[in-house]
Amino acid sequence: MRLSFVAIVGVGGWFGYGYYSAGNREIAELGQQLETRQREVVTLTEEAKAKDREIQRLQTANRLLKVDRRVARIDVVSQTGSAKAGDLATKFTFAEIDTENRPLDQPRTFTVRGDLIYLDAWVIKYNDRLVEAGDPLRSMSICLFRRIFGELQQPRDGFVLDPVGVSPAAYRTGQTMTDSEREIWSKFWEYANNPSLAGQAGIRAAHGEAPSIKLMPGKRYRISLRASAGLEVVTEEAPGRQTG
């Protein structure tokens, strides 16, 4: 009887130890699974943060690439005669402006035959990566206004705006022209025709642009320069302007 009791106790202990060991193994496995899940959560969290940073970078880059900077404006003063009679003439003012829309110099007045004018400019466009990064010296396209002329004029007979070698209006009111900009304007066509030289300066393109616009009485025309692109002309109302 005693032996039977001992045997029962021994068997019970064996089963109890087995359950105990199995329980420990299960707990250990669950602990490992928990650690694995925690590592996965950390990894997914870091990936989500990285993706969020990339989204913010792309949004910022996209915004910077689309930034427009006002650089000049044209106001129609008067129009006389008629196209039918062949004596139509348009009088207008041209002024380069700052970021607050204030003239950088005394507006200049010109008169052309007809009503269609061209604005001739040299434009430097920097690499998108410099614009995206907000490079302090090369985060915006830059331009040098050369001349303005009517469609009935030869370009060479147009009105001179910023002669080569003379500081543009943008630099005549306190803004300092950097050494790199001074060199670029003095060697503009070298940069335009030498991709290697342009690449070293971070220049994507260097060329002339001559947007045109048909002038109408009572209108103002805003000339803007996009960070990664060229010139654009937008029509605005100019209150107070009269036809004469």
Contacts in CASP RR format, 6 or more apart in sequence:
PFRMAT RR
TARGET T0000
AUTHOR 0000-0000-0000
METHOD contacts of the structure
MODEL  1
MRLSFVAIVGVGGWFGYGYYSAGNREIAELGQQLETRQREVVTLTEEAKA
KDREIQRLQTANRLLKVDRRVARIDVVSQTGSAKAGDLATKFTFAEIDTE
NRPLDQPRTFTVRGDLIYLDAWVIKYNDRLVEAGDPLRSMSICLFRRIFG
ELQQPRDGFVLDPVGVSPAAYRTGQTMTDSEREIWSKFWEYANNPSLAGQ
AGIRAAHGEAPSIKLMPGKRYRISLRASAGLEVVTEEAPGRQTG
57 132 0 8 1.000
60 132 0 8 1.000
61 128 0 8 1.000
61 131 0 8 1.000
61 132 0 8 1.000
64 131 0 8 1.000
64 132 0 8 1.000
64 134 0 8 1.000
64 139 0 8 1.000
64 227 0 8 1.000
65 128 0 8 1.000
65 131 0 8 1.000
65 132 0 8 1.000
65 226 0 8 1.000
65 227 0 8 1.000
65 228 0 8 1.000
66 226 0 8 1.000
66 227 0 8 1.000
66 228 0 8 1.000
67 140 0 8 1.000
67 226 0 8 1.000
67 227 0 8 1.000
68 224 0 8 1.000
68 225 0 8 1.000
68 226 0 8 1.000
68 227 0 8 1.000
68 232 0 8 1.000
69 99 0 8 1.000
69 140 0 8 1.000
69 224 0 8 1.000
69 225 0 8 1.000
69 226 0 8 1.000
69 227 0 8 1.000
70 97 0 8 1.000
70 99 0 8 1.000
70 101 0 8 1.000
70 222 0 8 1.000
70 223 0 8 1.000
70 224 0 8 1.000
71 96 0 8 1.000
71 97 0 8 1.000
71 143 0 8 1.000
71 170 0 8 1.000
71 223 0 8 1.000
71 224 0 8 1.000
71 225 0 8 1.000
71 231 0 8 1.000
72 94 0 8 1.000
72 95 0 8 1.000
72 96 0 8 1.000
72 97 0 8 1.000
72 119 0 8 1.000
72 145 0 8 1.000
72 222 0 8 1.000
72 223 0 8 1.000
73 94 0 8 1.000
73 95 0 8 1.000
73 97 0 8 1.000
73 101 0 8 1.000
73 220 0 8 1.000
73 221 0 8 1.000
73 222 0 8 1.000
73 223 0 8 1.000
74 92 0 8 1.000
74 93 0 8 1.000
74 94 0 8 1.000
74 117 0 8 1.000
74 119 0 8 1.000
74 213 0 8 1.000
74 215 0 8 1.000
74 220 0 8 1.000
74 221 0 8 1.000
74 223 0 8 1.000
75 92 0 8 1.000
75 93 0 8 1.000
75 107 0 8 1.000
75 220 0 8 1.000
75 221 0 8 1.000
75 238 0 8 1.000
75 241 0 8 1.000
76 90 0 8 1.000
76 91 0 8 1.000
76 92 0 8 1.000
76 215 0 8 1.000
76 216 0 8 1.000
76 217 0 8 1.000
76 218 0 8 1.000
76 219 0 8 1.000
76 220 0 8 1.000
76 238 0 8 1.000
76 241 0 8 1.000
77 91 0 8 1.000
77 92 0 8 1.000
77 93 0 8 1.000
77 109 0 8 1.000
77 241 0 8 1.000
78 90 0 8 1.000
78 91 0 8 1.000
78 217 0 8 1.000
78 242 0 8 1.000
78 243 0 8 1.000
78 244 0 8 1.000
79 88 0 8 1.000
79 89 0 8 1.000
79 90 0 8 1.000
79 91 0 8 1.000
79 115 0 8 1.000
79 215 0 8 1.000
79 217 0 8 1.000
79 243 0 8 1.000
79 244 0 8 1.000
80 87 0 8 1.000
80 88 0 8 1.000
80 89 0 8 1.000
80 91 0 8 1.000
80 244 0 8 1.000
81 87 0 8 1.000
81 88 0 8 1.000
81 89 0 8 1.000
82 88 0 8 1.000
83 114 0 8 1.000
83 115 0 8 1.000
88 113 0 8 1.000
88 114 0 8 1.000
88 115 0 8 1.000
89 111 0 8 1.000
89 112 0 8 1.000
89 113 0 8 1.000
89 114 0 8 1.000
90 111 0 8 1.000
90 112 0 8 1.000
90 114 0 8 1.000
90 115 0 8 1.000
90 117 0 8 1.000
90 215 0 8 1.000
91 109 0 8 1.000
91 110 0 8 1.000
91 111 0 8 1.000
92 109 0 8 1.000
92 110 0 8 1.000
92 111 0 8 1.000
92 112 0 8 1.000
92 117 0 8 1.000
92 215 0 8 1.000
93 107 0 8 1.000
93 108 0 8 1.000
93 109 0 8 1.000
93 110 0 8 1.000
94 107 0 8 1.000
94 108 0 8 1.000
94 110 0 8 1.000
94 148 0 8 1.000
94 161 0 8 1.000
95 103 0 8 1.000
95 104 0 8 1.000
95 105 0 8 1.000
95 106 0 8 1.000
95 107 0 8 1.000
95 108 0 8 1.000
96 103 0 8 1.000
96 104 0 8 1.000
96 105 0 8 1.000
96 145 0 8 1.000
96 168 0 8 1.000
96 169 0 8 1.000
96 170 0 8 1.000
97 103 0 8 1.000
97 104 0 8 1.000
98 104 0 8 1.000
98 170 0 8 1.000
98 173 0 8 1.000
104 169 0 8 1.000
104 170 0 8 1.000
104 172 0 8 1.000
104 173 0 8 1.000
105 169 0 8 1.000
105 172 0 8 1.000
105 173 0 8 1.000
108 159 0 8 1.000
108 161 0 8 1.000
110 148 0 8 1.000
110 159 0 8 1.000
112 149 0 8 1.000
112 150 0 8 1.000
112 152 0 8 1.000
112 153 0 8 1.000
113 150 0 8 1.000
113 152 0 8 1.000
113 153 0 8 1.000
114 150 0 8 1.000
114 151 0 8 1.000
114 152 0 8 1.000
115 214 0 8 1.000
115 215 0 8 1.000
115 216 0 8 1.000
116 150 0 8 1.000
116 151 0 8 1.000
116 212 0 8 1.000
116 213 0 8 1.000
116 214 0 8 1.000
116 215 0 8 1.000
117 148 0 8 1.000
117 149 0 8 1.000
117 150 0 8 1.000
117 151 0 8 1.000
117 212 0 8 1.000
117 213 0 8 1.000
117 215 0 8 1.000
118 148 0 8 1.000
118 149 0 8 1.000
118 150 0 8 1.000
118 151 0 8 1.000
118 155 0 8 1.000
118 210 0 8 1.000
118 211 0 8 1.000
118 212 0 8 1.000
119 145 0 8 1.000
119 148 0 8 1.000
119 210 0 8 1.000
119 211 0 8 1.000
119 212 0 8 1.000
119 213 0 8 1.000
119 223 0 8 1.000
119 231 0 8 1.000
119 233 0 8 1.000
120 145 0 8 1.000
120 146 0 8 1.000
120 147 0 8 1.000
120 148 0 8 1.000
120 149 0 8 1.000
120 155 0 8 1.000
120 208 0 8 1.000
120 209 0 8 1.000
120 210 0 8 1.000
121 143 0 8 1.000
121 144 0 8 1.000
121 145 0 8 1.000
121 146 0 8 1.000
121 208 0 8 1.000
121 209 0 8 1.000
121 210 0 8 1.000
121 231 0 8 1.000
122 143 0 8 1.000
122 144 0 8 1.000
122 146 0 8 1.000
122 185 0 8 1.000
122 188 0 8 1.000
122 206 0 8 1.000
122 207 0 8 1.000
122 208 0 8 1.000
122 209 0 8 1.000
123 141 0 8 1.000
123 142 0 8 1.000
123 143 0 8 1.000
123 205 0 8 1.000
123 206 0 8 1.000
123 207 0 8 1.000
123 208 0 8 1.000
123 209 0 8 1.000
123 225 0 8 1.000
123 230 0 8 1.000
123 231 0 8 1.000
124 141 0 8 1.000
124 142 0 8 1.000
124 143 0 8 1.000
124 184 0 8 1.000
124 188 0 8 1.000
124 191 0 8 1.000
124 203 0 8 1.000
124 205 0 8 1.000
124 206 0 8 1.000
125 141 0 8 1.000
125 203 0 8 1.000
125 204 0 8 1.000
125 205 0 8 1.000
125 206 0 8 1.000
125 228 0 8 1.000
125 229 0 8 1.000
125 230 0 8 1.000
126 135 0 8 1.000
126 138 0 8 1.000
126 139 0 8 1.000
126 140 0 8 1.000
126 141 0 8 1.000
126 202 0 8 1.000
126 203 0 8 1.000
126 204 0 8 1.000
126 228 0 8 1.000
127 138 0 8 1.000
127 199 0 8 1.000
127 202 0 8 1.000
127 203 0 8 1.000
127 204 0 8 1.000
128 204 0 8 1.000
128 228 0 8 1.000
130 138 0 8 1.000
130 139 0 8 1.000
130 202 0 8 1.000
131 138 0 8 1.000
131 139 0 8 1.000
131 140 0 8 1.000
131 227 0 8 1.000
131 228 0 8 1.000
133 139 0 8 1.000
137 178 0 8 1.000
137 180 0 8 1.000
138 202 0 8 1.000
139 227 0 8 1.000
140 225 0 8 1.000
140 227 0 8 1.000
141 225 0 8 1.000
141 226 0 8 1.000
141 227 0 8 1.000
141 228 0 8 1.000
141 229 0 8 1.000
141 230 0 8 1.000
142 181 0 8 1.000
142 225 0 8 1.000
143 209 0 8 1.000
143 225 0 8 1.000
143 230 0 8 1.000
143 231 0 8 1.000
144 162 0 8 1.000
144 164 0 8 1.000
144 168 0 8 1.000
144 185 0 8 1.000
144 188 0 8 1.000
145 161 0 8 1.000
145 162 0 8 1.000
145 168 0 8 1.000
146 160 0 8 1.000
146 161 0 8 1.000
146 162 0 8 1.000
146 164 0 8 1.000
147 155 0 8 1.000
147 158 0 8 1.000
147 159 0 8 1.000
147 160 0 8 1.000
147 161 0 8 1.000
148 158 0 8 1.000
148 159 0 8 1.000
148 161 0 8 1.000
149 155 0 8 1.000
149 157 0 8 1.000
149 158 0 8 1.000
149 159 0 8 1.000
150 158 0 8 1.000
151 212 0 8 1.000
155 210 0 8 1.000
162 168 0 8 1.000
162 169 0 8 1.000
164 185 0 8 1.000
164 186 0 8 1.000
164 188 0 8 1.000
165 185 0 8 1.000
165 186 0 8 1.000
167 177 0 8 1.000
168 177 0 8 1.000
171 177 0 8 1.000
180 201 0 8 1.000
184 191 0 8 1.000
184 201 0 8 1.000
184 203 0 8 1.000
184 206 0 8 1.000
188 206 0 8 1.000
190 197 0 8 1.000
191 197 0 8 1.000
191 198 0 8 1.000
191 201 0 8 1.000
191 203 0 8 1.000
191 206 0 8 1.000
192 198 0 8 1.000
192 206 0 8 1.000
192 207 0 8 1.000
198 204 0 8 1.000
198 205 0 8 1.000
198 206 0 8 1.000
204 228 0 8 1.000
209 230 0 8 1.000
209 231 0 8 1.000
211 223 0 8 1.000
211 231 0 8 1.000
211 232 0 8 1.000
211 233 0 8 1.000
213 221 0 8 1.000
213 233 0 8 1.000
213 235 0 8 1.000
215 221 0 8 1.000
216 235 0 8 1.000
217 241 0 8 1.000
217 242 0 8 1.000
217 243 0 8 1.000
217 244 0 8 1.000
218 237 0 8 1.000
218 238 0 8 1.000
218 240 0 8 1.000
218 241 0 8 1.000
218 242 0 8 1.000
218 243 0 8 1.000
219 235 0 8 1.000
219 236 0 8 1.000
219 237 0 8 1.000
219 238 0 8 1.000
219 241 0 8 1.000
220 235 0 8 1.000
220 236 0 8 1.000
220 237 0 8 1.000
220 238 0 8 1.000
220 241 0 8 1.000
221 233 0 8 1.000
221 234 0 8 1.000
221 235 0 8 1.000
221 236 0 8 1.000
222 233 0 8 1.000
222 234 0 8 1.000
222 235 0 8 1.000
222 236 0 8 1.000
223 231 0 8 1.000
223 232 0 8 1.000
223 233 0 8 1.000
224 231 0 8 1.000
224 232 0 8 1.000
224 234 0 8 1.000
225 231 0 8 1.000
225 232 0 8 1.000
226 232 0 8 1.000
END
